[in-house]
């Protein structure tokens, strides 16, 4: 569900690099609120990196956790890669 939501928001700008990779980390609270989003690995292209960050920000907040999930938050590492 999280992957689908982020993937629908991510629009990778056209690049000359082959298969650029961006890795973001963020926290999802039980309420669905996303916080602490930051880049762990950049692609070397600011436009591409910012597009990945905007995709995460665009889905904030996500739906709350199901009642049977007892954790108060989840830490997520998400990889953005454009493949031809």
Secondary structure, DSSP 8 states (H G I E B T S, - for coil): -HHHHHHHH------SSSS-EEEEEEEEETTS-EEEEEEEE--S-HHHHHHHHHHHHHT-S-----TT---SEEEEEEEEE---
